[in-house]
């Protein structure tokens, strides 16, 4: 049986996925819009956090500036040298060492939050309350902050502001069509899912230390970096290589598996899981968060979702949705090398032909930005909206907690929280 409110929730997610995809600006529509928009009408973007991932967002918005769509207007960081470099890169925009001052800037229309995981939710809530729409890097929250994830959603509702969570695999335009085919019974009832993210390399290799002599003081605000994390003595590795520590990140579950799981969640219109089991460990690298991560999430009435990860081997495993009457898998297609990857739908019924759908923007962060900027005008929900992101966060956080506690974690419908089995 469907849980109370489930029909409305599914309808909302279906509508959000459909309208979000249909609202994306193409390069042609962007160009036409730019031709009729003056510089004063550009959307002003403020960046809170100016590290490596933020630089990718800055570059996207700088391209938008050339097209007359949006422009960087302010940057904020707890590390002054990085903030100054970002301000120069963005065209000598305003600099703020405290995010509250950036949020008070009337030229900032939308905020990009690209900080350590632990600060995503608090900063997003502050931005929403300041009247700003938000592009929040994935994950929505730190693995230990699920209550804050729900608070972000409540605040977005209270303020009527939008949140786009930056899960790049949600950028594709094909999901509404795949949802329609599933509703039409193309593979029967979805009962089992596998998805994964495989690469070789420790996150430490991806997070260099630009200044080994950096220390707390006027140029580095250690207290703001910590936020609500445990108060520990400063460490140059903790500050620059925060992805390797449980206090600030969740390892592969929230860094990588979130990318492959979110489209599954969207396509199958999932709710909260009934129970989650997390496993893995540190089998190669010397760090706190695991280098192998696997999560099993069971949903009421199906499906079972198996998320797989290794940072020791790059050989991939195809994402696959198994139904009672067919399969859907992320696959390589034959033909145009520019469209090698896409979705392959294989019905088992006699006489039913395979369906191949080439990707339309999958993984393109700029499409998520264009989607949000368009939704700021229409006030429709974006592709990776807050309602979806909270429910995506649940099994990821539950999987991490299960791994750390060596216990199964259940979802309590009465409290909308977690419960140890």
C-alpha positions, 0 to 999 in steps of 0.5 A: 500500500502507498504511504499517506501523502505518497501519491502527492509526493510522486506527482510532485517529483514527476512534475518537477522532473518533467518541468525542470527538463523542459525548462532548460535553455538551449544555446540558441535560446540563451543567445536570443535571450542575451541579445535582448538583455542589457548588462543591468539585467544579468543575474548576479552570482555570489560564490561562497567557497572558492576552491577547485569545484567553485572554479568550475562554477566560476568559469561557467558563469563567466561564459554566461557573462559573455552571453549576457545571462549572468555574471559573478559579482562577489566571492567569499572564502575563509582562506584569503589567498584563495578568495583574492585569486577567485575575485581576480579570476571573476573580474575583480569582483567584491570580496567578503571574508564572512558569508553574511556580508555577501548575502547582504549584498543587493547585487547577489541574486543567486548564491553558489555554495561550494564548500566542505560538505559540513557547511552546505546546509547551514550556508544554504539556509542562511542564503534562503533566509536572505532572499537568495536562490541557491545552487548548492554543490552535492551532497546537500548535507554532511552525512551526519546532518540529515535533520539539517537536510530537512530544515533546508527543505522547510526553509525553501518552502517558507521563503519560496526560494529555489535550491538546485543541488549540483549532481551533474548526472541530473543534467540530462533531458531524457529522464521524463521520457524514461519515466513515461516508458516505465509508467507504460510498463516497458520493463514491468515492475522495477525490482532490482537496481545496480549502479556504481562509480569506479576510479583509481586514486585517493582524494588526497591526490586531488586536493593539493596543499598550496601552502604547507605553512598556512595557519590560522590567523587573519588569512585563514579562519579555522573556526568558520571552517569547522562550523559545527564540526568537532573542535580540533586543533588546526591541521593543514591537511584537514583544512586543504584535504578535508575530503579525507576526514569523516568530520567534513566529508562522507567519502565515496558515498556522498562524493561519488555514488550520489551522482549515479544514484540520483538519476535512479531515484528520479527515474523510479520516483523513490521515497525514503528506503525501509532499511540500508546496509553499508559496507566497504573499508580502507583497503589501499589508502591511508585516510579516514573515509573508506576507499571502497564503499557499497550500499544496499538500500531496500525500498518498500515493495521494491526495488532493492538498490545496490550502489557499488564503489572502488577507488582502487580499480577504474573498470566500470559496471553498468548502471542497470534497472531490472524489471519483471519484464525487461531491463534499462541500462546505461550503455555504449551505443553503436554509431556516432562517436559523439553519442556513444553513451546513452540508455538502452531499454530492453523489453523481454516481451516477444515482438518488443524492440529495444529502445536506444536513447542517446544522452542529452547533456548528462554530466554537463554542469552548465545545463544545471545552471541554465536550468536554475537560472530559467527556474528563477524566472518561471519559479518552477522547481529545478531538475535536482530540486530540494524535495528530491535531494532530501530523499536522495541524502537519506540512504547515503547518510544511512549507508555511512552510518551503517558502515561506521556502526556495523549495523543495519539502519532503518528509516522511521516513518513516524519521525522521518529519521533514522533508527538502528536495527 
